[in-house]
Amino acid sequence: MMNLYRRGMIFATFLGSCLTLALSGAAMGTKHWVEAHARRTSNPNDSDGRIHFGLFYGSKYLNVAYGWRRYDIDVMEVLKAEPEFLIWGLWLATIGCLCLAEVFAIVSAAFAVINTAITPVSTIAGIIGLYIWNALTVIFNLAAVVTWAVQFHKKLHDNVMTQEDLDINWTSKDMAHVGYSFWFVVGAVMVSLINILVIYFGTNKPREKKNINPVMEEKGNGAIMLY
């Protein structure tokens, strides 16, 4: 019964790893790492803008009193034209950390299946390995969260507009916030941490209480012999 419970808990971490992988993948593929409103300083009451973009692509919608116009954003093209738009190293680090987190989430899922089916002889392939792969998933997803948070506060909090927009008085200062793509990664960190807790509570055997009956029996026998 205990063995069945243990394997069931390990299989639960497989599902958790799959969810982590899905969240990280969705974060990379969606276009809402940052979201912002914008105004023209020359006519703030007659202008409005909405901007969102992810690690690779996004969109901006600008309205200057005569209707909304949509423009596509290619982050890599913007960086080529305006290297100061983002901190290139942090942008690249965010992508790299997410990719590594996905790799370790896949490894975690694979070894969870293996440990559900059999008990591996190798330590790294067993329970210790599950701790390691999940911990590495946490570390790299958390690193992606940190690098983007720094990116946002250093660059995007004050401006998400291209130089072309800035030249015609568009501004997004104090009107930007991180979008749901960012929170997907935060969710992935939480799921991997839950996985580690499941492994701990699902595979640690409860301590057995010491049996005091033999001691009591020995004392009883000693008392009888005194008579």
C-alpha positions as CSV (number, residue, x, y, z in Angstrom):
1,M,0.0,0.0,0.0
2,M,2.8,2.4,0.9
3,N,4.6,1.5,-2.3
4,L,1.5,2.3,-4.4
5,Y,1.1,5.7,-2.6
6,R,4.8,6.5,-3.2
7,R,4.5,5.7,-6.9
8,G,1.3,7.7,-7.2
9,M,3.0,10.8,-5.6
10,I,5.9,10.5,-8.0
11,F,3.5,10.3,-11.0
12,A,1.9,13.4,-9.7
13,T,5.2,15.2,-10.2
14,F,5.1,14.1,-13.8
15,L,1.9,16.0,-14.2
16,G,3.4,18.9,-12.4
17,S,6.5,18.9,-14.7
18,C,4.2,18.8,-17.8
19,L,2.3,21.8,-16.4
20,T,5.6,23.6,-15.8
21,L,6.6,22.9,-19.3
22,A,3.3,24.2,-20.7
23,L,3.6,27.4,-18.7
24,S,7.1,28.1,-19.7
25,G,6.3,27.4,-23.4
26,A,3.2,29.6,-23.2
27,A,5.3,32.4,-21.8
28,M,7.8,32.2,-24.6
29,G,5.1,32.0,-27.3
30,T,2.7,34.7,-26.1
31,K,3.1,38.4,-26.7
32,H,2.3,39.9,-23.3
33,W,5.6,40.2,-21.3
34,V,4.9,43.9,-21.1
35,E,1.7,45.9,-21.6
36,A,1.4,49.7,-21.6
37,H,-0.8,52.6,-22.5
38,A,0.6,55.6,-24.3
39,R,-0.3,59.3,-24.9
40,R,1.1,62.1,-27.1
41,T,2.4,64.9,-24.9
42,S,1.4,67.4,-27.6
43,N,-2.3,66.4,-27.4
44,P,-2.9,64.0,-24.5
45,N,-6.7,64.4,-24.5
46,D,-7.0,63.4,-28.2
47,S,-4.6,60.5,-28.4
48,D,-4.4,57.0,-27.0
49,G,-2.2,54.0,-27.4
50,R,-2.0,50.4,-26.4
51,I,1.2,48.4,-26.7
52,H,2.1,44.8,-25.8
53,F,4.9,42.6,-26.8
54,G,6.7,39.4,-25.8
55,L,10.2,38.2,-26.2
56,F,9.9,38.1,-30.0
57,Y,6.8,39.8,-31.3
58,G,4.0,42.1,-30.3
59,S,1.6,44.8,-31.4
60,K,0.8,48.4,-30.8
61,Y,-2.4,50.3,-31.5
62,L,-2.3,54.0,-31.8
63,N,-5.1,56.5,-32.1
64,V,-4.7,60.2,-32.8
65,A,-8.4,61.3,-32.9
66,Y,-9.1,59.7,-36.2
67,G,-9.2,56.0,-35.3
68,W,-7.1,53.1,-34.2
69,R,-4.2,51.9,-36.3
70,R,-2.4,48.6,-35.6
71,Y,1.4,48.1,-36.0
72,D,3.3,44.8,-35.6
73,I,6.4,44.8,-33.4
74,D,9.3,42.5,-34.2
75,V,11.5,42.8,-31.1
76,M,14.7,41.5,-32.9
77,E,14.2,44.1,-35.7
78,V,13.7,46.8,-33.2
79,L,16.9,45.8,-31.3
80,K,18.8,45.9,-34.6
81,A,17.7,49.4,-35.3
82,E,17.7,50.6,-31.7
83,P,20.1,48.6,-29.6
84,E,19.2,50.8,-26.6
85,F,15.5,49.9,-26.7
86,L,16.2,46.9,-24.4
87,I,19.2,45.7,-22.4
88,W,20.3,43.1,-24.9
89,G,22.1,40.9,-22.4
90,L,19.1,40.6,-20.1
91,W,16.8,39.9,-23.0
92,L,19.0,37.1,-24.2
93,A,19.4,35.8,-20.6
94,T,15.6,35.6,-20.2
95,I,15.3,33.5,-23.4
96,G,18.2,31.3,-22.4
97,C,17.0,30.7,-18.9
98,L,13.5,29.8,-20.2
99,C,15.0,27.3,-22.7
100,L,17.0,25.6,-20.0
101,A,14.0,25.5,-17.7
102,E,12.0,23.7,-20.3
103,V,14.8,21.2,-20.9
104,F,15.0,20.4,-17.2
105,A,11.2,20.2,-17.0
106,I,11.2,17.6,-19.8
107,V,14.0,15.7,-17.9
108,S,11.9,15.9,-14.7
109,A,8.9,14.5,-16.4
110,A,10.8,11.7,-18.0
111,F,12.4,10.5,-14.8
112,A,9.1,10.8,-12.9
113,V,7.7,8.3,-15.4
114,I,10.7,6.0,-14.9
115,N,10.5,6.2,-11.1
116,T,6.8,5.4,-11.3
117,A,7.4,2.3,-13.3
118,I,10.6,1.0,-11.6
119,T,13.1,1.8,-8.9
120,P,16.3,2.9,-10.6
121,V,19.6,1.6,-9.4
122,S,21.5,4.9,-10.2
123,T,21.1,7.6,-7.6
124,I,20.9,10.4,-10.1
125,A,18.1,8.6,-11.9
126,G,16.2,8.0,-8.7
127,I,14.6,10.2,-6.1
128,I,17.7,12.4,-5.7
129,G,17.6,13.0,-9.4
130,L,14.0,14.2,-9.2
131,Y,15.0,16.7,-6.6
132,I,17.9,17.9,-8.8
133,W,15.9,18.2,-12.0
134,N,13.0,20.0,-10.4
135,A,15.4,22.3,-8.5
136,L,17.1,23.2,-11.7
137,T,13.8,24.0,-13.3
138,V,13.0,26.3,-10.4
139,I,16.3,28.0,-10.6
140,F,16.2,28.8,-14.4
141,N,12.6,29.8,-14.4
142,L,13.3,32.1,-11.4
143,A,16.3,33.5,-13.2
144,A,14.0,34.4,-16.2
145,V,11.7,36.1,-13.8
146,V,14.5,38.1,-12.2
147,T,16.1,39.1,-15.6
148,W,12.8,40.3,-17.0
149,A,12.0,42.2,-13.8
150,V,15.3,44.0,-14.0
151,Q,14.7,44.7,-17.7
152,F,11.3,46.1,-16.9
153,H,12.5,48.4,-14.2
154,K,15.6,49.5,-16.0
155,K,14.0,50.1,-19.5
156,L,10.4,49.3,-20.0
157,H,8.8,51.1,-17.0
158,D,9.8,54.4,-18.6
159,N,9.4,53.6,-22.3
160,V,8.1,51.0,-24.6
161,M,7.9,53.3,-27.7
162,T,10.3,53.1,-30.6
163,Q,12.4,56.2,-31.5
164,E,10.0,56.9,-34.4
165,D,7.1,57.2,-32.0
166,L,9.2,59.3,-29.5
167,D,10.0,61.7,-32.3
168,I,6.3,62.5,-32.7
169,N,5.8,63.0,-28.9
170,W,4.4,59.6,-27.9
171,T,5.2,58.5,-24.3
172,S,4.4,55.5,-22.1
173,K,6.2,56.7,-19.0
174,D,4.6,55.3,-15.8
175,M,1.9,53.6,-17.9
176,A,3.5,50.1,-18.3
177,H,3.2,46.9,-16.3
178,V,4.3,43.3,-16.7
179,G,1.8,41.2,-18.6
180,Y,0.4,37.7,-18.2
181,S,3.3,36.0,-20.1
182,F,5.6,37.0,-17.2
183,W,3.1,35.6,-14.7
184,F,3.1,32.3,-16.5
185,V,6.8,31.9,-15.6
186,V,6.0,32.8,-11.9
187,G,3.4,30.1,-12.0
188,A,5.9,27.6,-13.4
189,V,8.2,28.4,-10.5
190,M,5.4,27.7,-8.0
191,V,4.4,24.4,-9.7
192,S,8.0,23.1,-9.6
193,L,8.3,24.1,-5.9
194,I,5.1,22.1,-5.3
195,N,6.7,19.2,-7.1
196,I,9.6,19.2,-4.7
197,L,7.3,19.2,-1.7
198,V,5.3,16.3,-3.2
199,I,8.5,14.3,-3.7
200,Y,9.6,15.0,-0.1
201,F,6.3,14.1,1.5
202,G,5.5,11.3,-1.0
203,T,8.8,9.4,-0.7
204,N,9.9,9.9,2.9
205,K,8.9,7.0,5.1
206,P,7.2,8.1,8.4
207,R,9.3,7.3,11.5
208,E,8.2,4.2,13.3
209,K,7.4,4.6,16.9
210,K,9.6,2.6,19.2
211,N,7.9,-0.5,20.7
212,I,8.0,-0.2,24.4
213,N,6.3,-3.5,25.0
214,P,9.5,-5.6,25.2
215,V,10.9,-3.3,27.8
216,M,7.7,-3.6,29.9
217,E,7.7,-7.3,29.4
218,E,11.3,-7.6,30.6
219,K,10.6,-5.6,33.7
220,G,7.6,-7.8,34.4
221,N,9.7,-11.0,34.1
222,G,12.3,-9.5,36.4
223,A,9.7,-8.8,39.1
224,I,8.3,-12.4,38.9
225,M,11.8,-13.8,39.4
226,L,12.2,-11.8,42.6
227,Y,9.3,-13.7,44.1
